[in-house]
C-alpha cells in the first residue's frame, strides 16, 4: 500500500489534539477524515507505530492476514518533534512541493526528507 503523506500529517495532528488520557480508535479517525479509507488510516497508524511516532495497541487474530489497531493513545517524543516541523499549513505545502514522491515510501524516508529540507 502506498503511504499518503497528508494522511500521516492529519493523523499526527489529530492525536496531538487529544486530552491527556483520551484515546482514539480507527472509527474516530474515519469520522474526522472521511477522505481516507479505513485501510489507509489503519496502514498509516501501523507505519507511524513502527517508526515510533505514536503509541497504539495493535492486535492480530489467527484468521487475519494483517494486524489491526484497537486504540491510539498518544504521540511519542519523536512524534511531537516530527509534527512540530510540519504543523504549519504553509510550511507543509512548501515541504510537499519539494518532496520526491517516488522516493517517499516509508515514514523514516519522510522524516529524513523533511529533516534535510528543514536544514536548507
N, CA, C and O of each residue as an XYZ file, in Angstrom:
480
protein
N       0.849     -1.176      0.000
C       0.000      0.000      0.000
C       0.893      1.237      0.000
O       1.945      1.252      0.640
N       0.476      2.253     -0.707
C       1.245      3.488     -0.780
C       0.969      4.351      0.453
O      -0.173      4.473      0.897
N       2.019      4.939      0.989
C       1.902      5.811      2.152
C       1.449      7.199      1.700
O       2.054      7.791      0.806
N       0.395      7.711      2.310
C      -0.140      9.030      1.980
C       0.401     10.032      2.995
O       0.054      9.974      4.175
N       1.248     10.947      2.540
C       1.887     11.905      3.440
C       0.889     12.830      4.130
O       1.088     13.197      5.288
N      -0.188     13.211      3.429
C      -1.209     14.051      4.061
C      -1.920     13.290      5.177
O      -2.258     13.865      6.212
N      -2.141     12.009      4.963
C      -2.766     11.173      5.989
C      -1.861     11.080      7.216
O      -2.342     11.136      8.348
N      -0.562     10.939      6.996
C       0.412     10.915      8.099
C       0.262     12.176      8.937
O       0.122     12.103     10.158
N       0.291     13.329      8.285
C       0.214     14.614      8.990
C      -1.125     14.759      9.716
O      -1.161     15.167     10.877
N      -2.230     14.424      9.030
C      -3.556     14.572      9.640
C      -3.704     13.705     10.889
O      -4.245     14.158     11.898
N      -3.233     12.476     10.828
C      -3.331     11.586     11.991
C      -2.515     12.131     13.155
O      -2.989     12.152     14.291
N      -1.298     12.571     12.879
C      -0.455     13.108     13.957
C      -1.089     14.341     14.598
O      -1.065     14.483     15.821
N      -1.655     15.230     13.785
C      -2.312     16.423     14.331
C      -3.536     16.047     15.161
O      -3.799     16.660     16.196
N      -4.280     15.050     14.714
C      -5.459     14.597     15.454
C      -5.058     14.023     16.812
O      -5.679     14.333     17.829
N      -4.032     13.195     16.826
C      -3.566     12.594     18.081
C      -3.041     13.672     19.018
O      -3.278     13.624     20.225
N      -2.333     14.636     18.462
C      -1.792     15.713     19.287
C      -2.909     16.496     19.984
O      -2.712     17.022     21.079
N      -4.066     16.571     19.354
C      -5.192     17.312     19.909
C      -5.947     16.594     21.018
O      -6.869     17.161     21.604
N      -5.570     15.358     21.312
C      -6.244     14.608     22.379
C      -5.929     15.191     23.748
O      -4.835     15.704     23.981
N      -6.889     15.108     24.638
C      -6.647     15.456     26.036
C      -5.833     14.344     26.678
O      -5.813     13.218     26.182
N      -5.164     14.656     27.779
C      -4.367     13.658     28.490
C      -5.262     12.493     28.895
O      -6.293     12.695     29.536
N      -4.875     11.282     28.526
C      -5.637     10.084     28.862
C      -6.705      9.710     27.852
O      -7.246      8.606     27.911
N      -7.020     10.604     26.927
C      -8.016     10.317     25.898
C      -7.386      9.436     24.818
O      -6.200      9.571     24.516
N      -8.170      8.547     24.246
C      -7.668      7.672     23.184
C      -8.543      7.809     21.940
O      -9.642      8.362     21.983
N      -8.026      7.294     20.845
C      -8.742      7.282     19.568
C      -8.841      5.854     19.068
O      -8.037      4.995     19.427
N      -9.828      5.619     18.244
C      -9.933      4.369     17.509
C     -10.044      4.724     16.031
O     -10.290      5.879     15.684
N      -9.866      3.753     15.180
C      -9.927      4.000     13.736
C     -11.269      4.627     13.323
O     -11.262      5.527     12.482
N     -12.426      4.196     13.873
C     -13.682      4.869     13.512
C     -13.678      6.372     13.836
O     -14.298      7.158     13.120
N     -12.986      6.771     14.905
C     -12.870      8.199     15.224
C     -12.119      8.929     14.116
O     -12.501     10.029     13.716
N     -11.047      8.309     13.626
C     -10.282      8.911     12.532
C     -11.100      8.944     11.243
O     -11.011      9.902     10.475
N     -11.896      7.900     11.003
C     -12.765      7.878      9.822
C     -13.771      9.021      9.854
O     -14.053      9.635      8.826
N     -14.312      9.306     11.037
C     -15.251     10.424     11.175
C     -14.560     11.763     10.967
O     -15.119     12.665     10.343
N     -13.346     11.893     11.486
C     -12.605     13.150     11.372
C     -12.074     13.373      9.958
O     -11.988     14.511      9.496
N     -11.718     12.288      9.274
C     -11.089     12.384      7.947
C     -11.763     11.422      6.967
O     -11.183     10.395      6.614
N     -12.980     11.745      6.525
C     -13.701     10.835      5.626
C     -13.040     10.672      4.253
O     -13.415      9.786      3.485
N     -12.065     11.517      3.946
C     -11.379     11.402      2.652
C     -10.433     10.197      2.603
O      -9.961      9.822      1.530
N     -10.157      9.592      3.765
C      -9.277      8.423      3.817
C     -10.096      7.169      4.098
O     -11.098      7.215      4.811
N      -9.660      6.060      3.534
C     -10.337      4.781      3.783
C      -9.879      4.202      5.126
O      -8.864      4.616      5.686
N     -10.644      3.249      5.619
C     -10.269      2.576      6.869
C      -8.913      1.886      6.721
O      -8.080      1.938      7.626
N      -8.700      1.246      5.579
C      -7.415      0.580      5.338
C      -6.262      1.583      5.327
O      -5.196      1.316      5.881
N      -6.478      2.731      4.698
C      -5.428      3.749      4.624
C      -5.079      4.285      6.013
O      -3.904      4.472      6.331
N      -6.091      4.530      6.832
C      -5.858      5.022      8.191
C      -5.164      3.967      9.047
O      -4.227      4.278      9.783
N      -5.618      2.728      8.952
C      -5.003      1.645      9.725
C      -3.555      1.442      9.301
O      -2.664      1.349     10.146
N      -3.318      1.374      8.001
C      -1.958      1.187      7.478
C      -1.037      2.315      7.943
O       0.089      2.067      8.376
N      -1.518      3.547      7.852
C      -0.706      4.695      8.259
C      -0.402      4.638      9.746
O       0.728      4.910     10.152
N      -1.387      4.289     10.568
C      -1.144      4.163     12.012
C      -0.130      3.065     12.309
O       0.727      3.232     13.177
N      -0.218      1.957     11.605
C       0.757      0.880     11.804
C       2.165      1.364     11.464
O       3.115      1.072     12.191
N       2.301      2.099     10.370
C       3.613      2.610      9.968
C       4.110      3.679     10.942
O       5.305      3.745     11.228
N       3.204      4.518     11.453
C       3.593      5.521     12.458
C       4.064      4.843     13.739
O       4.991      5.320     14.393
N       3.428      3.737     14.096
C       3.843      2.980     15.276
C       5.208      2.334     15.050
O       6.072      2.379     15.925
N       5.399      1.735     13.875
C       6.695      1.124     13.545
C       7.829      2.146     13.612
O       8.951      1.816     13.995
N       7.526      3.389     13.237
C       8.532      4.454     13.236
C       8.666      5.116     14.605
O       9.425      6.073     14.762
N       7.935      4.612     15.591
C       7.980      5.129     16.963
C       7.523      6.589     17.055
O       8.073      7.373     17.829
N       6.501      6.946     16.250
C       5.941      8.290     16.324
C       4.647      8.321     17.129
O       4.265      9.367     17.654
N       3.969      7.174     17.227
C       2.740      7.100     18.024
C       2.762      5.860     18.908
O       3.461      4.883     18.640
N       1.966      5.939     19.977
C       1.737      4.789     20.851
C       0.330      4.276     20.565
O      -0.647      5.019     20.663
N       0.240      2.996     20.211
C      -1.072      2.408     19.942
C      -1.055      0.929     20.293
O       0.002      0.312     20.428
N      -2.251      0.378     20.438
C      -2.383     -1.054     20.693
C      -2.714     -1.740     19.375
O      -3.699     -1.417     18.711
N      -1.868     -2.690     19.018
C      -2.026     -3.426     17.768
C      -2.498     -4.836     18.107
O      -2.009     -5.454     19.053
N      -3.448     -5.335     17.331
C      -3.927     -6.696     17.568
C      -3.814     -7.522     16.287
O      -3.827     -6.992     15.176
N      -3.705     -8.812     16.477
C      -3.704     -9.756     15.356
C      -4.519    -10.970     15.778
O      -4.375    -11.478     16.890
N      -5.356    -11.413     14.890
C      -6.108    -12.636     15.129
C      -5.581    -13.714     14.193
O      -5.025    -13.417     13.135
N      -5.758    -14.947     14.588
C      -5.243    -16.070     13.803
C      -5.778    -16.039     12.372
O      -5.038    -16.319     11.429
N      -7.048    -15.705     12.206
C      -7.650    -15.730     10.872
C      -7.447    -14.429     10.083
O      -8.007    -14.271      8.998
N      -6.657    -13.508     10.618
C      -6.400    -12.244      9.919
C      -5.012    -12.270      9.290
O      -4.051    -12.749      9.892
N      -4.927    -11.751      8.081
C      -3.626    -11.720      7.414
C      -2.839    -10.458      7.753
O      -1.622    -10.413      7.571
N      -3.535     -9.435      8.246
C      -2.859     -8.182      8.614
C      -3.284     -7.761     10.019
O      -4.391     -8.085     10.449
N      -2.426     -7.048     10.737
C      -2.802     -6.581     12.076
C      -3.784     -5.418     12.004
O      -3.977     -4.808     10.952
N      -4.391     -5.130     13.134
C      -5.301     -4.003     13.246
C      -4.904     -3.121     14.411
O      -4.006     -3.460     15.183
N      -5.568     -2.001     14.535
C      -5.318     -1.043     15.615
C      -6.546     -1.044     16.518
O      -7.657     -0.781     16.056
N      -6.352     -1.337     17.802
C      -7.502     -1.294     18.705
C      -7.641      0.068     19.378
O      -8.753      0.527     19.637
N      -6.507      0.713     19.660
C      -6.550      2.011     20.335
C      -5.299      2.803     20.007
O      -4.205      2.247     19.913
N      -5.468      4.103     19.834
C      -4.335      5.016     19.639
C      -4.290      5.894     20.880
O      -5.263      6.575     21.206
N      -3.148      5.873     21.575
C      -3.071      6.549     22.861
C      -2.412      7.927     22.813
O      -2.924      8.871     23.414
N      -1.295      8.059     22.113
C      -0.537      9.311     22.237
C       0.544      9.384     21.171
O       0.839      8.406     20.484
N       1.126     10.575     21.052
C       2.349     10.761     20.281
C       3.526     10.419     21.182
O       3.459     10.616     22.395
N       4.586      9.915     20.607
C       5.832      9.734     21.351
C       6.589     11.062     21.317
O       6.156     12.006     20.656
N       7.699     11.136     22.014
C       8.534     12.344     21.951
C       8.960     12.614     20.515
O       8.958     13.759     20.063
N       9.329     11.544     19.794
C       9.715     11.691     18.388
C       8.545     12.190     17.549
O       8.730     12.979     16.623
N       7.344     11.729     17.875
C       6.147     12.183     17.171
C       5.908     13.665     17.363
O       5.555     14.368     16.417
N       6.098     14.147     18.593
C       5.954     15.585     18.859
C       6.986     16.388     18.077
O       6.658     17.420     17.491
N       8.220     15.922     18.068
C       9.275     16.629     17.334
C       8.958     16.675     15.844
O       9.142     17.703     15.193
N       8.481     15.556     15.310
C       8.184     15.490     13.881
C       7.027     16.408     13.510
O       7.122     17.153     12.534
N       5.937     16.368     14.270
C       4.769     17.179     13.911
C       5.079     18.668     14.039
O       4.494     19.481     13.324
N       5.985     19.035     14.937
C       6.372     20.442     15.050
C       6.991     20.969     13.762
O       6.888     22.159     13.464
N       7.632     20.091     12.999
C       8.277     20.507     11.744
C       7.278     20.697     10.612
O       7.546     21.446      9.673
N       6.126     20.027     10.689
C       5.175     20.070      9.574
C       3.788     20.576      9.983
O       2.838     20.450      9.210
N       3.662     21.135     11.159
C       2.371     21.601     11.664
C       1.770     22.722     10.809
O       0.607     22.651     10.411
N       2.558     23.741     10.533
C       2.084     24.913      9.799
C       1.700     24.525      8.364
O       2.477     23.877      7.663
N       0.484     24.930      7.932
C      -0.005     24.558      6.604
C       0.877     25.105      5.488
O       1.108     24.424      4.488
N       1.367     26.321      5.652
C       2.224     26.921      4.627
C       3.542     26.172      4.520
O       4.016     25.884      3.422
N       4.127     25.860      5.664
C       5.377     25.096      5.680
C       5.141     23.722      5.060
O       5.951     23.254      4.259
N       4.028     23.071      5.429
C       3.723     21.747      4.894
C       3.571     21.801      3.373
O       4.072     20.922      2.671
N       2.887     22.818      2.862
C       2.716     22.949      1.407
C       4.067     23.105      0.711
O       4.297     22.516     -0.345
N       4.956     23.899      1.303
C       6.296     24.079      0.720
C       7.079     22.773      0.751
O       7.729     22.406     -0.228
N       7.012     22.076      1.878
C       7.728     20.801      2.003
C       7.186     19.794      0.992
O       7.957     19.123      0.305
N       5.848     19.687      0.899
C       5.243     18.728     -0.030
C       5.654     19.004     -1.469
O       5.864     18.072     -2.246
N       5.768     20.273     -1.824
C       6.132     20.609     -3.202
C       7.566     20.199     -3.524
O       7.924     20.044     -4.692
N       8.384     20.024     -2.494
C       9.788     19.660     -2.692
C      10.070     18.183     -2.442
O      11.170     17.704     -2.720
N       9.084     17.462     -1.921
C       9.301     16.041     -1.626
C       9.334     15.227     -2.909
O       8.451     15.362     -3.756
N      10.333     14.397     -3.054
C      10.372     13.499     -4.217
C       9.402     12.337     -4.004
O       9.742     11.358     -3.338
N       8.199     12.440     -4.566
C       7.130     11.462     -4.320
C       7.575     10.013     -4.509
O       7.212      9.144     -3.716
N       8.340      9.755     -5.530
C       8.732      8.374     -5.818
C       9.633      7.786     -4.741
O       9.690      6.567     -4.576
N      10.332      8.638     -4.013
C      11.298      8.173     -3.016
C      10.657      8.007     -1.641
O      11.122      7.197     -0.840
N       9.608      8.755     -1.361
C       8.993      8.755     -0.034
C       7.985      7.609      0.060
O       6.802      7.778     -0.235
N       8.472      6.452      0.473
C       7.604      5.285      0.574
C       7.605      4.686      1.973
O       7.114      3.576      2.178
N       8.160      5.421      2.936
C       8.159      4.956      4.322
C       8.234      6.165      5.245
O       8.632      7.253      4.830
N       7.853      5.966      6.486
C       7.924      7.051      7.469
C       9.373      7.490      7.684
O       9.635      8.692      7.684
N      10.330      6.569      7.868
C      11.719      7.022      8.034
C      12.220      7.849      6.842
O      12.959      8.815      7.028
N      11.821      7.473      5.624
C      12.224      8.247      4.445
C      11.588      9.632      4.472
O      12.227     10.616      4.101
N      10.330      9.715      4.910
C       9.651     11.007      5.025
C      10.335     11.880      6.067
O      10.562     13.066      5.831
N      10.666     11.301      7.221
C      11.357     12.045      8.281
C      12.693     12.563      7.775
O      13.035     13.725      7.995
N      13.443     11.713      7.103
C      14.756     12.113      6.589
C      14.621     13.239      5.561
O      15.396     14.195      5.584
N      13.644     13.130      4.665
C      13.445     14.166      3.651
C      13.060     15.492      4.292
O      13.570     16.541      3.899
N      12.169     15.456      5.270
C      11.743     16.690      5.940
C      12.892     17.292      6.729
O      13.071     18.510      6.728
N      13.672     16.458      7.402
C      14.834     16.970      8.139
C      15.829     17.636      7.203
O      16.380     18.684      7.536
N      16.068     17.045      6.036
C      17.031     17.646      5.113
C      16.479     18.928      4.507
O      17.236     19.870      4.275
N      15.174     18.985      4.245
C      14.571     20.212      3.722
C      14.554     21.311      4.778
O      14.705     22.489      4.453
N      14.373     20.931      6.032
C      14.338     21.912      7.124
C      15.700     22.558      7.339
O      15.784     23.684      7.830
N      16.764     21.855      6.977
C      18.110     22.388      7.176
C      18.488     23.386      6.096
O      19.430     24.158      6.271
N      17.763     23.382      4.977
C      18.096     24.283      3.863
C      17.561     25.665      4.101
O      17.748     26.551      3.267
